């Protein structure tokens, strides 16, 4: 493949110059159509060359639908009613606002994937420096371990519930181990296959889940006592705002992943379509699921309190509806975890793991298996552990988001938005070496915002010193973290990148 060093693409994104000293010499191979269309994706963190960018914006719609097919949204919706004391309309509004804010940011930052043709974890090197990127990258990687563990546990619970409903098989420790192992194994297999297989699975799961969600909604409409639902008084403003933060935390965790699914889009793809497709796909599932959970909790508040967040559905729905719905939801949870592990493979490679992407995700698979066993066999409260995790997750991702977003804004009018060779080069010759491999401005903004955000955060086993402030009481630590990181990075001197070396 012939490329010219430092030449910008159609929308300003750089094509790849010759490999720098520490860059992967096979970074931009292969260049054949067969390699691009193969069933198992072999490309890792290296930027996608222009001739391989055959993706379409509409492919993002089922991706973000599938990313929200989770029974956990039902549990979170029930929590808004049981623990936050919100009424029907407040739950609806909280879900809509949380989804719009969090997945709106996913859509906006996904555009950088089109600019640079690389995963978010890789593009982040341009923001924090090739060495500095290890610090936020490590935190994002650890947070992803937790998210995949939560999803694996939920999937295992779904399997156990289906086995009980269909065959009368009760849960036991050996069965928990087997179901969790199977779920993680299937997730590992699907994520390892890569983008093409994920797109096909996401599309079909969107159709199937849509049909059965309509059936569940119809069942609820005819069986719920709506006079009781609508007679519930409104909850307080603080609990409403905190509820928005709880729901938004899930979407925020997808923001660094957004570029991963947009990197195969051609430069001609419109940013506003990427934004709109991402947001609409997420809201189509997120809002109804949260609202359904809230409505179900009026009938039985146990949905918000159970240690098994899935078995409740087997009791709340008739068997003819519960079993197929749980099976479809189980497929959705496999896809959610597959999407997360798919991106985790890129993060692992960016952190220095010398394995192909498909095998790099094995690290996350093993950790989610061990963590899942601990959560299912040892933890006393699934919901409490889940909400605690979401609270810390939102802050850890928010600091990265604020810095990365400002960096994106600065790159909008640059001739070279992301230099492919500079991203791959981790030596002193890299365009993104900055000072000793660190962009001190980005690192400062990120570190200060992260510490402050943790100060506002409270969960079961952690409470920051600022939790009694208005921001802390209203659960807005994540929002304060985003804003502080963005403002600090914006007011500090703009980082200076090295000019790419001329071709010999």
C-alpha positions in Angstrom: 0.0 0.0 0.0 1.5 3.3 -1.0 1.0 6.2 1.3 2.4 9.7 1.5 3.8 10.9 4.8 1.8 13.6 6.7 -0.8 14.1 3.9 -4.3 14.8 5.2 -7.3 12.8 4.0 -10.5 14.1 2.6 -11.6 15.6 5.9 -8.2 16.4 7.4 -7.3 13.0 8.9 -3.8 12.0 8.2 -2.9 9.1 6.0 -0.1 6.9 7.3 3.6 7.8 6.8 6.3 5.2 6.8 6.6 3.3 10.2 8.6 5.1 12.8 11.3 3.2 14.6 9.0 1.6 17.2 6.0 1.3 15.1 4.6 -2.1 14.0 6.1 -2.8 10.6 2.9 -4.6 9.6 0.7 -1.9 10.8 -1.0 -1.0 7.5 -1.1 -4.5 6.0 -2.9 -6.3 4.4 -4.3 -4.2 1.6 -6.4 -6.8 -0.1 -10.2 -6.8 -0.3 -10.1 -10.4 1.0 -8.4 -9.2 4.2 -11.0 -6.5 4.7 -14.0 -8.7 4.2 -12.8 -11.8 6.1 -15.2 -13.2 8.7 -12.6 -12.9 11.6 -11.3 -9.4 11.9 -7.5 -9.4 12.2 -6.9 -5.7 12.5 -5.8 -4.4 15.9 -5.0 -0.9 17.1 -3.3 0.2 13.9 -5.4 2.9 12.0 -7.6 1.7 9.2 -6.3 2.9 5.8 -8.7 4.7 3.5 -9.3 1.9 1.1 -10.6 -0.4 3.9 -13.1 2.1 5.1 -16.3 0.6 3.8 -18.5 1.0 6.9 -21.8 2.7 6.8 -23.2 5.0 9.4 -26.4 3.0 9.6 -24.4 0.1 11.0 -24.1 2.1 14.2 -27.8 1.9 14.9 -28.0 -1.8 15.8 -24.7 -1.5 17.5 -26.0 1.0 20.1 -29.4 -0.8 20.3 -27.5 -4.0 21.2 -25.4 -2.1 23.7 -28.5 -1.4 25.7 -30.3 -4.7 25.6 -29.7 -5.4 29.3 -32.0 -6.6 32.0 -30.0 -4.3 34.3 -31.9 -1.3 32.9 -35.0 -2.9 34.3 -33.3 -3.1 37.7 -32.1 0.5 37.5 -35.6 1.7 36.5 -37.1 -0.2 39.5 -34.4 1.4 41.7 -35.6 4.9 40.6 -39.0 4.1 42.1 -38.1 2.1 45.1 -34.9 3.9 46.3 -35.2 7.3 44.7 -39.0 7.6 45.3 -39.7 8.9 41.7 -43.1 8.6 40.0 -43.9 7.4 36.5 -43.2 10.7 34.7 -40.0 11.4 36.6 -38.7 8.0 35.7 -39.5 8.7 32.0 -37.9 12.1 32.1 -34.8 10.9 34.0 -34.3 8.1 31.5 -34.7 10.4 28.5 -32.3 13.1 29.9 -29.7 10.5 31.0 -29.8 8.8 27.7 -29.6 12.0 25.7 -26.6 13.3 27.7 -24.6 10.2 27.9 -25.1 8.7 24.5 -25.1 12.2 23.0 -21.5 12.4 24.2 -20.9 8.9 22.8 -22.1 10.1 19.4 -20.1 13.3 19.4 -16.8 11.6 20.4 -17.4 8.7 18.0 -16.6 11.2 15.2 -13.0 11.1 16.2 -12.9 7.4 15.1 -13.8 8.5 11.6 -11.1 11.2 11.7 -8.3 8.9 12.8 -9.5 5.5 11.8 -8.4 4.0 15.1 -9.9 2.9 18.4 -10.5 5.5 21.1 -7.8 4.0 23.4 -5.3 4.5 20.5 -6.4 8.0 19.6 -6.1 8.9 23.2 -2.3 8.8 22.8 -2.6 12.0 20.8 -4.3 13.6 23.7 -2.3 12.4 26.7 1.0 11.5 25.0 2.3 8.1 24.2 3.4 7.5 27.8 0.8 9.6 29.5 -1.9 7.6 27.9 -1.0 4.6 30.1 -2.5 6.3 33.2 -6.1 7.0 32.1 -5.8 3.9 29.9 -5.2 1.7 32.9 -8.1 3.1 34.8 -10.4 2.7 31.8 -9.2 -0.9 31.4 -9.9 -1.7 35.1 -13.3 -0.1 34.9 -14.1 -2.3 31.8 -13.2 -5.3 33.9 -15.9 -4.4 36.3 -18.5 -3.7 33.7 -17.8 -7.0 32.0 -18.1 -8.8 35.3 -21.5 -7.2 36.0 -22.7 -8.2 32.6 -21.4 -11.8 32.9 -23.2 -12.2 36.3 -26.4 -10.9 34.8 -26.1 -13.3 31.8 -25.4 -16.2 34.1 -28.5 -15.4 36.2 -30.5 -15.3 32.9 -29.3 -18.8 32.1 -30.1 -20.1 35.6 -33.6 -18.6 35.4 -34.4 -20.1 32.0 -33.2 -23.5 33.3 -35.5 -23.2 36.3 -38.5 -22.2 34.3 -38.1 -24.8 31.5 -36.7 -27.8 33.4 -37.2 -27.1 37.1 -33.4 -27.1 37.7 -32.5 -25.1 40.8 -29.4 -23.1 41.1 -26.3 -24.6 42.8 -22.7 -23.6 43.2 -21.5 -26.1 40.5 -24.2 -24.9 38.1 -23.3 -21.2 38.8 -19.7 -22.0 37.9 -20.7 -23.8 34.7 -23.2 -21.2 33.5 -20.8 -18.3 34.1 -18.0 -20.2 32.3 -20.2 -20.8 29.3 -21.4 -17.2 29.2 -17.9 -15.8 29.3 -16.7 -18.4 26.8 -19.4 -17.5 24.3 -18.7 -13.8 24.8 -15.0 -14.3 24.2 -15.7 -16.2 21.0 -18.1 -13.6 19.6 -15.8 -10.6 20.5 -12.8 -12.4 19.0 -14.6 -12.8 15.7 -14.7 -9.0 15.3 -16.6 -6.3 13.6 -18.4 -8.2 10.9 -19.8 -10.9 13.1 -20.8 -8.3 15.7 -22.7 -6.3 13.1 -24.7 -9.3 12.0 -25.5 -10.4 15.5 -26.5 -6.8 16.6 -28.9 -6.5 13.6 -30.8 -9.7 14.3 -30.9 -9.1 18.1 -32.4 -5.7 17.4 -35.3 -7.2 15.5 -35.9 -10.0 18.0 -35.6 -7.9 21.1 -37.9 -5.3 19.6 -40.7 -7.8 18.9 -40.6 -9.3 22.4 -40.3 -5.9 24.1 -43.5 -4.8 22.4 -45.1 -8.0 23.7 -43.9 -7.3 27.3 -45.2 -3.7 27.0 -48.5 -5.0 25.9 -48.7 -7.4 28.8 -47.8 -4.7 31.3 -50.4 -2.4 29.8 -53.2 -5.0 30.4 -52.1 -6.2 33.8 -50.7 -3.3 35.8 -52.9 -1.2 38.0 -52.3 2.1 36.3 -54.3 4.1 38.8 -51.7 3.1 41.4 -48.9 3.9 39.1 -50.2 7.4 38.3 -51.3 8.2 41.8 -47.7 8.0 43.2 -46.5 11.4 44.3 -43.4 12.9 42.8 -40.0 12.4 44.4 -37.7 15.2 45.5 -35.5 17.1 43.1 -32.3 15.8 44.6 -33.4 12.2 44.1 -34.5 13.0 40.6 -31.1 14.5 39.7 -29.3 11.6 41.4 -31.4 9.2 39.3 -30.3 10.8 36.1 -26.7 10.3 37.2 -27.3 6.6 37.9 -28.8 5.9 34.5 -26.2 8.2 32.7 -23.3 6.3 34.2 -23.9 3.3 32.0 -23.9 5.4 28.8 -20.8 7.3 30.0 -18.9 4.1 30.2 -19.4 3.6 26.4 -17.9 7.0 25.4 -14.2 5.9 25.0 -15.5 2.9 23.0 -17.5 5.0 20.5 -14.5 5.6 18.1 -13.9 1.9 17.9 -17.1 1.3 16.0 -16.7 4.4 13.8 -13.2 3.8 12.6 -14.2 1.9 9.5 -16.4 4.8 8.3 -15.1 6.7 5.3 -14.0 10.4 5.6 -17.2 11.4 3.8 -19.5 10.1 6.5 -21.3 13.1 8.1 -20.6 13.8 11.8 -24.2 14.8 12.5 -25.4 11.4 11.1 -23.0 9.5 13.3 -24.3 11.5 16.3 -28.0 11.0 15.4 -27.7 7.3 14.6 -25.8 6.6 17.8 -28.3 8.6 20.0 -31.4 7.2 18.4 -30.2 3.6 18.6 -29.5 3.9 22.3 -32.7 5.8 23.3 -34.9 3.4 21.4 -34.0 0.7 24.0 -32.8 2.6 27.1 -35.9 4.7 27.8 -38.5 1.9 27.4 -36.4 -0.5 29.4 -35.9 1.9 32.3 -39.6 2.8 32.3 -40.6 -0.9 32.2 -38.5 -1.6 35.2 -40.1 1.3 37.0 -43.6 0.1 36.2 -42.8 -3.4 37.2 -41.6 -2.2 40.6 -45.1 -0.8 41.4 -46.3 -4.4 41.2 -43.4 -5.9 43.1 -40.6 -3.7 44.6 -38.4 -6.8 44.9 -37.0 -6.1 41.4 -34.9 -3.3 42.9 -33.8 -5.4 45.9 -33.2 -8.9 44.7 -29.7 -10.4 44.7 -30.7 -12.1 41.4 -31.8 -9.3 39.1 -33.1 -11.7 36.4 -35.2 -14.3 38.2 -37.7 -11.6 39.0 -38.8 -11.6 35.4 -39.7 -15.3 35.6 -42.1 -14.4 38.4 -43.4 -11.1 37.0 -44.2 -12.5 33.5 -46.1 -15.6 32.4 -43.9 -18.5 31.3 -44.8 -18.2 27.6 -43.5 -14.7 27.6 -40.7 -14.8 30.3 -38.7 -17.7 28.7 -38.4 -16.3 25.2 -37.9 -12.8 26.5 -35.1 -13.9 28.8 -33.4 -15.9 26.0 -33.5 -12.8 23.7 -32.2 -10.7 26.7 -29.5 -13.3 27.2 -28.4 -12.9 23.6 -28.4 -9.1 24.2 -26.2 -9.5 27.2 -23.8 -11.6 25.3 -23.5 -8.9 22.7 -23.1 -6.2 25.3 -20.2 -8.0 26.8 -18.8 -8.9 23.4 -18.9 -5.2 22.4 -17.1 -4.3 25.6 -14.5 -7.1 25.3 -14.0 -6.1 21.6 -12.9 -2.7 22.7 -11.0 -4.1 25.7 -8.8 -5.9 23.3 -7.7 -2.6 21.8 -7.2 -1.1 25.3 -5.0 -4.1 26.2 -2.9 -3.7 23.0 -2.5 0.0 23.7 -1.3 -0.8 27.2 1.4 -2.9 25.7 -0.1 -6.4 25.6 1.8 -8.2 22.8 -1.1 -10.3 21.6 -3.5 -10.1 18.6 -6.7 -8.3 19.4 -8.8 -11.5 19.4 -6.5 -13.0 22.1 -5.9 -9.8 24.0 -9.5 -10.0 25.2 -8.7 -13.2 27.0 -7.3 -11.2 29.9 -10.7 -9.5 30.4 -12.5 -12.8 30.0 -10.5 -14.5 32.8 -10.9 -11.5 35.1 -14.7 -11.2 34.5 -15.0 -15.0 35.2 -13.2 -14.7 38.5 -15.0 -11.5 39.5 -18.3 -13.0 38.5 -17.8 -16.0 40.7 -17.0 -13.7 43.6 -20.1 -11.5 43.0 -22.5 -14.5 42.6 -21.1 -16.6 45.5 -19.8 -14.0 48.0 -21.4 -10.6 47.5 -24.5 -10.0 49.6 -26.2 -7.4 47.5 -26.0 -7.4 43.7 -27.8 -4.0 43.3 -25.7 -2.4 46.0 -22.5 -3.6 44.3 -23.8 -2.6 40.9 -24.7 1.0 41.9 -21.4 1.4 43.8 -19.5 0.3 40.7 -21.6 2.6 38.5 -20.8 5.6 40.7 -17.0 5.1 40.5 -17.2 4.1 36.9 -18.9 7.4 35.9 -16.2 9.5 37.6 -13.3 7.5 36.2 -14.6 7.8 32.6 -15.8 11.4 33.0 -12.3 12.8 33.6 -11.1 11.2 30.3 -14.2 12.5 28.5 -13.6 16.2 29.5 -10.0 16.2 28.3 -10.6 14.2 25.1 -13.6 16.3 24.1 -11.6 19.6 24.3 -8.7 17.9 22.4 -11.2 16.9 19.7 -12.5 20.5 19.4 -8.9 21.8 18.9 -8.3 19.2 16.1 -11.4 20.2 14.1 -9.5 22.8 12.0 -6.1 21.1 11.9 -4.6 20.0 8.6 -3.6 16.7 10.2 -6.1 15.6 12.8 -4.5 12.3 13.8 -1.1 11.2 12.4 -1.2 7.4 12.0 2.5 6.8 12.3 2.7 9.2 15.3 0.0 7.1 17.1 1.9 3.9 16.5 5.4 5.3 17.3 6.1 5.1 21.1 9.6 6.5 20.8 11.0 10.0 21.1 10.4 10.5 17.4 6.6 10.3 17.8 4.5 13.3 16.9 2.8 12.8 20.3 5.9 12.5 22.5 5.3 16.0 24.0 7.5 16.3 27.1 9.1 12.9 28.0 6.1 11.1 26.4 3.6 13.0 28.5 1.2 15.9 27.6 1.4 17.6 31.0 -1.6 19.8 30.3 -3.9 16.8 29.6 -2.4 14.9 32.5 -2.9 17.8 34.9 -6.5 18.4 33.9 -7.3 14.7 34.0 -5.7 14.0 37.4 -7.2 17.1 39.1 -10.7 16.4 37.8 -10.5 12.7 38.7 -9.5 13.5 42.3 -12.2 16.1 42.7 -14.8 13.8 41.1 -14.0 11.1 43.6 -14.3 13.6 46.4 -18.0 14.1 45.4 -18.7 10.3 45.2 -20.3 8.1 47.7 -21.0 4.4 47.5 -21.3 1.4 49.8 -17.7 1.2 50.7 -16.3 4.6 49.8 -17.3 8.2 50.6 -15.3 11.3 49.4 -14.8 14.3 51.6 -17.2 16.5 49.4 -20.2 14.2 49.4 -22.2 16.6 51.7 -21.9 19.4 49.2 -24.8 20.2 46.8 -23.0 18.5 44.0 -22.3 15.4 46.1 -25.8 15.1 47.5 -27.3 15.3 44.0 -25.0 12.7 42.5 -23.5 15.2 40.1 -19.8 14.3 40.7 -19.5 12.8 37.2 -20.9 16.1 35.6 -18.5 18.2 37.7 -15.6 15.9 36.7 -16.4 16.4 33.0 -16.7 20.1 33.3 -13.6 20.6 35.4 -11.4 18.4 33.2 -12.6 20.3 30.1 -12.2 23.8 31.6 -8.7 23.0 33.0 -7.5 21.6 29.7 -9.0 24.5 27.8 -7.3 27.2 29.8 -3.9 25.6 30.1 -1.4 26.3 27.2 -2.3 24.3 24.1 0.0 21.3 23.6 2.5 21.5 20.8 2.9 18.4 18.6 6.0 17.5 16.7 5.9 18.0 12.9 6.0 14.7 11.1 9.4 14.0 9.5 9.7 14.4 5.8 10.1 11.2 3.7 13.6 10.2 2.9 
